[in-house]
């Protein structure tokens, strides 16, 4: 009998522990995923509500989405701007899963309003209007960038304020018109247009990743800036070989020259010199392999290999190839971190939420995400990036009267080189009055020194004009 009682107590204890664990797991899941669940277009409560959606405006109050008196959802009248903002604003059909219309459905409909307030509105014969949302994006800037994006190409452009974390532009091409989803049976939407490439596009970074490799070298070897390197245009090593673009032989060079000329041989050797553990540690300090949890939006996880089976894998990772993947927004955050003295800010998309009476219920607050680099190391990398724009591969990103730092990249996306490389540029303006960082990727765009650098210069110059 005693044995039976002991077993019963044991089973009872296990049941209680399991119940508490399940409750804790559920509470944590609701905390981390609750917004996504509430905003899911399959949510029956969203379908059943009789509320009218609140407005969506840009950072300057320009109307991006509103609800007409007949209950229909109306978007900005400018068709080009409407398309440029499509994945950011979203649509009521929920096709753009990262759009404000979807991700903040519960807020726009204000489904949490109390029963007393609802009854008051019912007796007053009023339909409930949800909260309005003002985003950090500058609508005219986003429309301008989309207009200047190379015709016929796909890709993304992200512009951020690296001091505050605000997202100023989030262009994803191709785009779509939210009106095409309602009442236009013959309308066609281009393949992948619903995808927000800034947040969901995982790209091989190519040479823009050399910012991270450079940071790892500076962090782990105080004498690396004085180290000499030699490049014959290619490097054969055990298990493989790498070449520089166009098989260019850079000859004898130091680290700064290797960076501004984007020497693959030098950075492959640096990766080997560092080893996987130290290179991975720096990459993860920048946010690779991390599950970013930002309340304003969902961003896919950038990846860096945690294990390599050969020297070949390590060398290629050091030049941003192989298993390395990054989103454009994350790449802009990395450049912004360098410009901000090594401090990475938490990105912000929501500037203000206001209830029906116009009272603010939430306002943006800038937050430090983490310190990634010490100030001195960040300063050295920034100097290398200035040199790259002044006399390296990114001269087309220069802007008269502004100090611009940057890095270009040409990322291979096929083993046989039959597919044109993706073209990258990432960089920043070093100016307290205009602290803007940018990342540009053009799929199949070839060399990063051309189209993305030119587009970045136009976008940053217009950001100074529009945002101030």
NUSETI-382393 format. One line per 5 residues: number of its first residue (from 1); their letters; for each residue x, z, y of C-alpha. Coordinates in Angstrom, 3 decimals, always signed. Example, Ala and Ser with C-alpha at 12.3 -4.5 7.8 and 13.67 -1.06 7.14 Angstrom:
<rs>
1 = as = +12.300 +7.800 -4.500; +13.670 +7.140 -1.060 $
</rs>
This chain:
<rs>
1 = xxxxx = +0.000 +0.000 +0.000; +2.849 +0.849 +2.400; +4.452 -2.500 +1.639; +1.168 -4.266 +2.413; +0.776 -2.425 +5.728 $
6 = xxxxx = +4.368 -3.248 +6.678; +3.794 -6.925 +5.916; +0.544 -6.902 +7.895; +2.300 -5.354 +10.898; +5.043 -7.981 +10.611 $
11 = xxxxx = +2.537 -10.826 +10.487; +0.608 -9.317 +13.403; +3.787 -9.033 +15.447; +4.701 -12.643 +14.690; +1.223 -13.819 +15.723 $
16 = xxxxx = +1.478 -11.933 +19.026; +4.978 -13.338 +19.710; +3.797 -16.858 +18.922; +0.733 -16.436 +21.159; +2.837 -15.134 +24.064 $
21 = xxxxx = +5.350 -17.963 +23.561; +2.557 -20.551 +23.524; +1.053 -19.084 +26.683; +4.442 -19.117 +28.410; +5.053 -22.734 +27.345 $
26 = xxxxx = +1.610 -23.758 +28.597; +2.140 -22.008 +31.934; +5.515 -23.677 +32.410; +4.104 -27.080 +31.471; +1.260 -26.693 +33.946 $
31 = xxxxx = +3.769 -25.667 +36.624; +6.044 -28.668 +36.030; +3.445 -31.286 +35.043; +0.252 -30.039 +36.667; +0.369 -32.486 +39.558 $
36 = xxxxx = +0.819 -35.399 +37.170; -2.087 -34.257 +34.981; -4.376 -33.707 +37.946; -3.515 -37.115 +39.377; -3.888 -39.064 +36.148 $
41 = xxxxx = -6.475 -41.832 +36.596; -7.872 -40.863 +33.184; -8.773 -37.421 +34.552; -12.567 -37.198 +34.150; -12.851 -34.902 +37.151 $
46 = xxxxx = -11.368 -37.582 +39.394; -13.872 -40.118 +38.091; -16.788 -37.732 +38.536; -16.036 -36.541 +42.063; -18.154 -37.824 +44.926 $
51 = xxxxx = -15.375 -37.194 +47.468; -13.939 -39.788 +49.820; -10.188 -40.159 +49.791; -8.248 -38.972 +52.810; -5.984 -41.200 +54.876 $
56 = xxxxx = -2.371 -42.128 +54.153; -0.141 -42.703 +57.179; +3.550 -43.413 +57.693; +5.988 -41.138 +59.546; +4.778 -42.399 +62.947 $
61 = xxxxx = +1.085 -42.106 +62.120; +0.515 -45.788 +61.367; -2.505 -46.079 +59.061; -1.567 -47.291 +55.575; -4.776 -46.456 +53.677 $
66 = xxxxx = -8.202 -45.148 +54.672; -11.748 -44.975 +53.340; -14.443 -47.035 +55.067; -17.965 -45.755 +55.718; -19.245 -47.640 +52.679 $
71 = xxxxx = -16.733 -45.763 +50.509; -14.384 -48.711 +49.950; -10.654 -48.137 +50.193; -9.006 -50.064 +53.025; -5.292 -50.767 +53.445 $
76 = xxxxx = -3.232 -51.888 +56.412; -4.445 -55.215 +57.783; -0.983 -56.777 +57.825; -0.717 -58.520 +54.437; +3.097 -58.548 +54.400 $
81 = xxxxx = +3.260 -54.823 +55.180; +0.548 -54.112 +52.624; +2.602 -55.793 +49.911; +5.866 -54.193 +51.036; +4.294 -50.742 +50.769 $
86 = xxxxx = +2.326 -51.413 +47.572; +4.330 -49.314 +45.089; +4.847 -46.539 +47.659; +1.215 -46.236 +48.762; -0.215 -47.317 +45.410 $
91 = xxxxx = -3.786 -48.346 +44.596; -7.015 -46.737 +43.451; -6.766 -48.449 +40.063; -3.672 -46.395 +39.301; -1.534 -49.414 +38.438 $
96 = xxxxx = +1.396 -48.063 +40.457; +1.929 -44.754 +38.732; +4.372 -43.506 +41.377; +2.168 -44.450 +44.349; +0.656 -41.801 +46.628 $
101 = xxxxx = -2.846 -42.995 +45.650; -2.141 -42.016 +42.043; +0.388 -39.198 +42.253; -1.597 -37.407 +44.945; -5.129 -38.320 +43.861 $
106 = xxxxx = -6.133 -34.680 +43.536; -4.968 -33.993 +47.097; -6.501 -37.119 +48.638; -9.826 -36.232 +46.995; -9.299 -32.508 +47.528 $
111 = xxxxx = -10.865 -31.645 +44.178; -9.871 -27.985 +44.585; -12.343 -27.388 +47.450; -14.443 -24.273 +46.905; -18.047 -24.425 +45.712 $
116 = xxxxx = -19.202 -22.752 +48.945; -17.640 -25.526 +51.059; -19.122 -28.205 +48.834; -22.607 -26.671 +49.092; -22.220 -26.438 +52.869 $
121 = xxxxx = -21.385 -30.140 +53.026; -24.277 -30.951 +50.704; -26.820 -29.155 +52.897; -25.364 -30.896 +55.956; -25.765 -34.268 +54.140 $
126 = xxxxx = -22.045 -34.931 +54.398; -19.811 -36.490 +51.776; -16.645 -34.512 +51.250; -13.483 -36.117 +52.649; -10.215 -35.166 +51.041 $
131 = xxxxx = -6.908 -34.298 +52.622; -4.785 -36.795 +54.531; -1.142 -37.399 +53.729; +1.631 -38.459 +56.090; +4.722 -39.804 +54.347 $
136 = xxxxx = +8.337 -39.918 +55.534; +8.565 -43.693 +55.092; +8.673 -45.884 +58.190; +6.106 -48.642 +57.543; +7.564 -51.286 +59.908 $
141 = xxxxx = +11.072 -50.665 +58.538; +9.889 -51.099 +54.957; +8.033 -54.306 +55.869; +11.128 -55.642 +57.655; +13.404 -54.991 +54.677 $
146 = xxxxx = +10.942 -56.635 +52.279; +10.805 -59.675 +54.562; +14.614 -59.939 +54.592; +14.988 -59.449 +50.835; +16.454 -62.657 +49.307 $
151 = xxxxx = +13.606 -64.952 +48.310; +13.058 -65.392 +44.584; +15.070 -62.326 +43.578; +14.040 -58.966 +42.192; +15.530 -55.630 +43.080 $
156 = xxxxx = +15.262 -52.608 +45.341; +16.364 -51.101 +48.641; +16.300 -47.357 +49.390; +17.077 -45.875 +52.803; +17.297 -42.110 +53.288 $
161 = xxxxx = +18.213 -39.579 +55.938; +21.100 -37.764 +54.251; +20.839 -34.769 +56.595; +17.162 -34.047 +55.897; +16.555 -35.828 +52.584 $
166 = xxxxx = +13.681 -37.900 +54.014; +13.047 -41.257 +52.352; +12.739 -43.790 +55.171; +12.211 -46.925 +53.088; +11.591 -47.588 +49.420 $
171 = xxxxx = +11.322 -51.356 +48.861; +10.757 -52.711 +45.355; +10.602 -56.434 +44.671; +8.467 -58.107 +43.476; +5.542 -56.384 +45.163 $
176 = xxxxx = +1.784 -56.846 +44.933; -1.332 -56.634 +47.076; -3.630 -53.698 +46.179; -6.587 -55.870 +47.225; -5.788 -58.198 +44.312 $
181 = xxxxx = -6.984 -55.473 +41.950; -10.520 -55.352 +43.324; -12.914 -58.255 +43.621; -10.379 -61.015 +43.110; -10.693 -62.115 +39.470 $
186 = xxxxx = -8.434 -65.126 +40.024; -5.637 -63.171 +41.671; -2.392 -62.852 +39.757; +0.168 -60.088 +39.992; +3.763 -60.905 +39.145 $
191 = xxxxx = +5.254 -59.310 +36.064; +6.766 -55.838 +36.740; +5.374 -55.767 +40.308; +3.750 -52.379 +39.633; +7.179 -50.908 +38.839 $
196 = xxxxx = +8.789 -48.958 +41.673; +12.372 -49.987 +41.072; +13.720 -47.390 +43.511; +12.421 -44.588 +41.284; +11.951 -46.251 +37.892 $
201 = xxxxx = +14.602 -48.967 +37.804; +17.520 -47.878 +35.625; +20.403 -50.224 +36.375; +24.003 -50.507 +35.254; +25.802 -49.522 +38.471 $
206 = xxxxx = +29.032 -51.437 +38.044; +31.626 -50.761 +40.726; +29.433 -48.581 +42.958; +30.020 -45.941 +40.271; +33.680 -45.928 +41.300 $
211 = xxxxx = +32.604 -43.444 +43.977; +32.004 -40.961 +41.151; +35.223 -41.846 +39.318; +37.147 -41.460 +42.579; +35.513 -38.058 +43.141 $
216 = xxxxx = +36.521 -36.960 +39.646; +40.127 -38.044 +40.227; +40.370 -36.284 +43.605; +38.766 -33.114 +42.218; +41.052 -32.871 +39.199 $
221 = xxxxx = +44.389 -34.217 +40.469; +45.618 -33.212 +43.926; +48.413 -35.799 +43.804; +46.341 -38.799 +42.804; +46.181 -40.238 +46.344 $
226 = xxxxx = +49.959 -40.661 +46.235; +49.978 -42.242 +42.794; +50.986 -45.883 +42.483; +49.131 -48.380 +40.300; +49.857 -51.873 +39.062 $
231 = xxxxx = +47.295 -54.600 +38.396; +48.029 -57.962 +36.790; +44.354 -58.915 +36.832; +43.698 -57.571 +33.346; +44.553 -54.613 +31.180 $
236 = xxxxx = +44.847 -54.759 +27.406; +44.605 -51.441 +25.654; +43.819 -50.146 +22.199; +40.313 -51.274 +21.342; +39.672 -53.635 +24.231 $
241 = xxxxx = +40.553 -54.971 +27.633; +39.125 -55.216 +31.132; +39.663 -57.725 +33.900; +39.280 -57.652 +37.654; +36.769 -59.967 +39.315 $
246 = xxxxx = +38.023 -63.535 +39.127; +41.059 -62.264 +37.184; +42.542 -61.340 +40.556; +45.963 -59.729 +40.227; +46.098 -56.973 +42.854 $
251 = xxxxx = +49.769 -56.201 +42.173; +51.175 -52.838 +43.242; +48.631 -50.719 +45.107; +47.655 -47.161 +45.912; +44.304 -45.490 +45.255 $
256 = xxxxx = +42.741 -46.351 +48.638; +43.641 -50.034 +48.319; +42.383 -50.079 +44.722; +39.052 -48.696 +45.897; +38.522 -51.034 +48.819 $
261 = xxxxx = +39.485 -54.038 +46.672; +37.407 -52.686 +43.766; +40.230 -52.947 +41.220; +38.760 -52.540 +37.730; +42.182 -52.123 +36.131 $
266 = xxxxx = +43.069 -49.149 +38.334; +39.746 -47.400 +37.854; +39.772 -48.055 +34.118; +43.174 -46.386 +33.994; +41.867 -43.500 +36.108 $
271 = xxxxx = +39.021 -42.943 +33.652; +41.471 -42.856 +30.757; +43.718 -40.502 +32.724; +40.799 -38.163 +33.448; +39.260 -38.134 +29.988 $
276 = xxxxx = +35.568 -38.019 +29.157; +35.049 -34.299 +29.771; +36.234 -34.280 +33.389; +34.596 -37.594 +34.278; +31.322 -36.455 +32.730 $
281 = xxxxx = +31.477 -33.127 +34.589; +31.732 -34.906 +37.949; +29.002 -37.395 +37.047; +26.688 -34.536 +36.102; +27.533 -32.685 +39.318 $
286 = xxxxx = +26.169 -35.785 +41.091; +22.991 -35.581 +38.978; +23.588 -37.857 +35.997; +21.937 -36.706 +32.731; +19.732 -34.432 +34.821 $
291 = xxxxx = +15.974 -34.135 +34.733; +15.285 -34.365 +38.450; +12.218 -32.301 +39.353; +11.058 -33.210 +42.821; +7.519 -32.213 +43.768 $
296 = xxxxx = +6.944 -35.322 +45.886; +7.478 -37.925 +43.158; +8.917 -38.638 +39.713; +12.331 -40.283 +39.428; +13.775 -41.535 +36.145 $
301 = xxxxx = +16.911 -39.828 +34.834; +20.244 -41.530 +35.464; +22.546 -41.522 +32.441; +26.234 -41.044 +31.691; +27.555 -41.057 +28.094 $
306 = xxxxx = +28.132 -37.621 +26.657; +30.200 -39.002 +23.791; +32.320 -42.111 +23.340; +33.742 -43.335 +20.049; +36.696 -45.185 +21.506 $
311 = xxxxx = +38.962 -45.533 +24.489; +37.030 -48.679 +25.287; +33.826 -46.727 +25.970; +35.610 -44.320 +28.313; +37.364 -47.063 +30.265 $
316 = xxxxx = +34.159 -49.040 +30.775; +32.258 -45.927 +31.815; +34.873 -45.365 +34.524; +33.961 -48.682 +36.148; +30.215 -48.094 +35.834 $
321 = xxxxx = +29.563 -50.253 +32.795; +28.632 -49.547 +29.183; +26.061 -46.771 +28.848; +26.030 -45.726 +32.515; +22.637 -46.156 +34.223 $
326 = xxxxx = +21.388 -45.176 +37.676; +18.296 -45.580 +39.849; +18.672 -47.028 +43.369; +17.337 -43.854 +44.998; +19.880 -41.755 +43.115 $
331 = xxxxx = +22.627 -44.128 +44.239; +21.540 -43.658 +47.856; +21.636 -39.893 +47.291; +25.217 -40.180 +46.012; +26.373 -42.076 +49.105 $
336 = xxxxx = +24.461 -39.648 +51.294; +26.232 -36.748 +49.615; +29.614 -38.202 +50.587; +28.475 -38.745 +54.187; +27.002 -35.230 +54.331 $
341 = xxxxx = +30.293 -33.502 +53.575; +29.633 -33.141 +49.847; +26.119 -31.668 +50.139; +23.255 -33.418 +48.311; +19.839 -32.930 +49.903 $
346 = xxxxx = +16.576 -32.803 +48.006; +14.753 -36.104 +48.683; +11.431 -35.874 +50.527; +8.545 -38.333 +50.580; +5.693 -36.176 +51.904 $
351 = xxxxx = +5.968 -35.229 +55.574; +2.626 -33.522 +56.114; -0.681 -32.819 +54.352; -3.721 -32.004 +56.485; -7.263 -30.969 +55.530 $
356 = xxxxx = -10.487 -32.541 +56.836; -10.267 -30.481 +60.020; -6.758 -31.801 +60.695; -5.024 -28.496 +59.999; -1.716 -28.778 +58.183 $
361 = xxxxx = -1.777 -27.320 +54.680; +1.775 -28.432 +53.851; +4.732 -29.681 +55.883; +8.091 -31.052 +54.802; +10.995 -28.656 +54.662 $
366 = xxxxx = +14.525 -29.933 +54.177; +16.330 -28.279 +51.282; +19.862 -28.453 +49.965; +19.753 -29.656 +46.369; +23.344 -28.644 +45.654 $
371 = xxxxx = +26.900 -28.838 +46.913; +28.593 -31.509 +44.824; +32.004 -31.822 +46.507; +34.108 -29.745 +48.839; +34.263 -31.004 +52.416 $
376 = xxxxx = +37.838 -32.286 +52.137; +37.182 -34.355 +49.017; +34.023 -35.818 +50.531; +36.021 -36.709 +53.644; +38.634 -38.601 +51.637 $
381 = xxxxx = +35.952 -40.614 +49.808; +34.187 -41.344 +53.103; +37.458 -42.638 +54.554; +37.922 -44.920 +51.543; +34.382 -46.224 +52.060 $
386 = xxxxx = +35.055 -46.897 +55.765; +38.099 -48.919 +54.786; +36.027 -50.885 +52.285; +33.670 -51.993 +55.064; +36.428 -52.569 +57.613 $
391 = xxxxx = +38.791 -54.615 +55.464; +37.698 -54.505 +51.822; +34.942 -56.048 +49.729; +32.083 -54.866 +51.991; +32.982 -56.387 +55.366 $
396 = xxxxx = +29.541 -58.034 +55.595; +27.987 -54.560 +55.819; +29.705 -53.827 +59.146; +27.492 -53.113 +62.194; +28.855 -53.411 +65.724 $
401 = xxxxx = +29.031 -50.064 +67.453; +28.449 -48.000 +64.303; +30.797 -46.526 +61.729; +29.643 -47.716 +58.330; +31.065 -46.737 +54.967 $
406 = xxxxx = +30.199 -48.488 +51.742; +30.988 -49.723 +48.272; +30.042 -52.977 +46.570; +29.360 -53.574 +42.904; +28.791 -56.425 +40.482 $
411 = xxxxx = +27.265 -55.054 +37.298; +27.405 -57.055 +34.099; +24.125 -57.101 +32.190; +25.103 -59.256 +29.185; +27.995 -59.318 +26.755 $
416 = xxxxx = +28.522 -63.076 +26.955; +28.410 -63.267 +30.768; +25.731 -65.975 +30.628; +23.448 -63.884 +32.848; +24.483 -63.489 +36.479 $
421 = xxxxx = +25.621 -59.988 +37.392; +23.400 -57.616 +39.335; +24.694 -57.230 +42.885; +25.000 -53.781 +44.470; +25.827 -52.187 +47.776 $
426 = xxxxx = +25.627 -48.516 +48.640; +26.786 -46.800 +51.787; +25.919 -44.945 +54.980; +26.159 -44.737 +58.747; +28.420 -41.881 +59.862 $
431 = xxxxx = +26.532 -40.735 +62.943; +24.724 -37.446 +63.555; +22.059 -39.303 +65.540; +21.499 -41.845 +62.753; +22.443 -40.181 +59.433 $
436 = xxxxx = +21.198 -42.914 +57.116; +22.291 -43.754 +53.585; +21.315 -46.854 +51.632; +21.408 -48.427 +48.200; +20.655 -52.086 +47.539 $
441 = xxxxx = +20.460 -53.797 +44.160; +19.630 -57.482 +43.706; +19.028 -58.520 +40.114; +21.140 -61.555 +39.255; +22.542 -61.514 +42.787 $
446 = xxxxx = +26.174 -62.039 +41.735; +28.833 -60.424 +43.912; +27.966 -57.267 +45.809; +30.085 -58.472 +48.719; +27.492 -61.077 +49.641 $
451 = xxxxx = +23.698 -60.635 +49.613; +23.364 -56.838 +49.214; +26.034 -56.098 +51.837; +24.352 -58.416 +54.345; +20.919 -56.963 +53.591 $
456 = xxxxx = +22.249 -53.408 +53.937; +23.631 -54.173 +57.401; +20.282 -55.588 +58.523; +18.336 -52.664 +57.050; +20.566 -49.952 +58.539 $
461 = xxxxx = +20.632 -51.636 +61.946; +16.828 -51.860 +61.940; +16.568 -48.226 +60.817; +18.524 -47.198 +63.918; +16.112 -49.249 +66.046 $
466 = xxx = +12.841 -48.181 +64.398; +13.490 -44.602 +63.299; +15.924 -43.724 +66.080 $
</rs>
